[in-house]
Amino acid sequence: MNKQFLKNLKLIVVIAAVLGFAGVLLYLAYSFSLMWQAMAAGFTIGFLLILLFLLFIALIYVGIRILWIQRELNKCRLEVEILKKKLAEEKLKNDSKIE
């Protein structure tokens, strides 16, 4: 009975070792897949943050550009008004010379 017990014990230890090794391999594979997913998520989030930062810079540039164009437009409108007044004055002078 003692020999049979040792034989069964060895068999149980070998099966437990094989199952433990398989469990360790599965745990490592699972951990690696979690790490891989975390790295992929990190890269994706990093890329999106860089893209968001670039879009924010582009938004600021476009806003400043619009303000600059409006400033130039107001200058041109003022210049047009001044030229209209000068043209009206020149027409009055020419009309008075003709008469």
C-alpha contacts under 8 A as a table, 3 or more apart, distances in Angstrom:
res1	aa1	res2	aa2	distance
1	M	4	Q	5.09
1	M	5	F	6.08
2	N	5	F	5.02
2	N	6	L	6.26
3	K	6	L	5.14
3	K	7	K	6.10
4	Q	7	K	5.01
4	Q	8	N	6.13
5	F	8	N	5.13
5	F	9	L	5.98
6	L	9	L	4.88
6	L	10	K	6.05
7	K	10	K	5.22
7	K	11	L	6.27
8	N	11	L	5.02
8	N	12	I	6.10
9	L	12	I	5.04
9	L	13	V	6.09
10	K	13	V	5.03
10	K	14	V	6.09
11	L	14	V	5.15
11	L	15	I	6.12
12	I	15	I	5.11
12	I	16	A	5.96
13	V	16	A	4.98
13	V	17	A	5.98
14	V	17	A	5.02
14	V	18	V	6.13
15	I	18	V	5.10
15	I	19	L	6.05
16	A	19	L	5.07
16	A	20	G	5.83
17	A	20	G	4.94
17	A	21	F	5.98
18	V	21	F	5.10
18	V	22	A	6.12
19	L	22	A	5.01
19	L	23	G	5.99
20	G	23	G	4.90
20	G	24	V	6.10
21	F	24	V	5.02
21	F	25	L	6.18
22	A	25	L	5.05
22	A	26	L	6.13
23	G	26	L	5.05
23	G	27	Y	5.97
24	V	27	Y	4.98
24	V	28	L	6.04
25	L	28	L	5.11
25	L	29	A	6.09
26	L	29	A	5.03
26	L	30	Y	5.98
27	Y	30	Y	5.00
27	Y	31	S	5.97
28	L	31	S	4.98
28	L	32	F	5.90
29	A	32	F	4.98
29	A	33	S	6.06
30	Y	33	S	5.05
30	Y	34	L	6.14
31	S	34	L	5.00
31	S	35	M	6.02
32	F	35	M	4.93
32	F	36	W	5.93
33	S	36	W	4.90
33	S	37	Q	6.06
34	L	37	Q	5.07
34	L	38	A	6.08
35	M	38	A	4.98
35	M	39	M	6.07
36	W	39	M	5.08
36	W	40	A	6.08
37	Q	40	A	5.02
37	Q	41	A	5.99
38	A	41	A	5.02
38	A	42	G	5.98
39	M	42	G	4.92
39	M	43	F	6.16
40	A	43	F	5.15
40	A	44	T	6.10
41	A	44	T	5.02
41	A	45	I	5.98
42	G	45	I	5.15
42	G	46	G	5.96
43	F	46	G	5.02
43	F	47	F	6.05
44	T	47	F	5.13
44	T	48	L	6.15
45	I	48	L	5.06
45	I	49	L	6.05
46	G	49	L	5.08
46	G	50	I	6.22
47	F	50	I	5.17
47	F	51	L	6.16
48	L	51	L	4.93
48	L	52	L	5.98
49	L	52	L	4.95
49	L	53	F	6.07
50	I	53	F	5.04
50	I	54	L	6.20
51	L	54	L	5.12
51	L	55	L	6.16
52	L	55	L	5.08
52	L	56	F	6.10
53	F	56	F	5.03
53	F	57	I	6.26
54	L	57	I	5.08
54	L	58	A	6.17
55	L	58	A	4.91
55	L	59	L	6.06
56	F	59	L	4.98
56	F	60	I	6.29
57	I	60	I	5.14
57	I	61	Y	6.18
58	A	61	Y	4.99
58	A	62	V	6.08
59	L	62	V	5.16
59	L	63	G	6.10
60	I	63	G	5.09
60	I	64	I	6.18
61	Y	64	I	5.22
61	Y	65	R	6.01
62	V	65	R	4.90
62	V	66	I	6.09
63	G	66	I	5.17
63	G	67	L	6.34
64	I	67	L	5.11
64	I	68	W	6.15
65	R	68	W	5.00
65	R	69	I	6.16
66	I	69	I	5.09
66	I	70	Q	6.13
67	L	70	Q	5.12
67	L	71	R	6.22
68	W	71	R	5.10
68	W	72	E	6.30
69	I	72	E	5.02
69	I	73	L	6.03
70	Q	73	L	4.91
70	Q	74	N	6.15
71	R	74	N	5.21
71	R	75	K	6.35
72	E	75	K	5.05
72	E	76	C	6.22
73	L	76	C	5.03
73	L	77	R	6.10
74	N	77	R	5.05
74	N	78	L	6.15
75	K	78	L	5.16
75	K	79	E	6.18
76	C	79	E	4.96
76	C	80	V	6.09
77	R	80	V	5.01
77	R	81	E	6.26
78	L	81	E	5.14
78	L	82	I	6.28
79	E	82	I	5.05
79	E	83	L	6.13
80	V	83	L	5.03
80	V	84	K	6.04
81	E	84	K	5.03
81	E	85	K	6.29
82	I	85	K	5.20
82	I	86	K	6.30
83	L	86	K	4.95
83	L	87	L	6.00
84	K	87	L	5.02
84	K	88	A	6.13
85	K	88	A	5.08
85	K	89	E	6.21
86	K	89	E	5.03
86	K	90	E	6.13
87	L	90	E	5.01
87	L	91	K	6.11
88	A	91	K	5.09
88	A	92	L	6.26
89	E	92	L	5.10
89	E	93	K	6.25
90	E	93	K	5.01
90	E	94	N	6.09
91	K	94	N	5.04
91	K	95	D	5.94
92	L	95	D	5.05
92	L	96	S	6.03
93	K	96	S	5.14
93	K	97	K	6.20
94	N	97	K	5.08
94	N	98	I	6.20
95	D	98	I	5.18
95	D	99	E	6.39
96	S	99	E	5.32
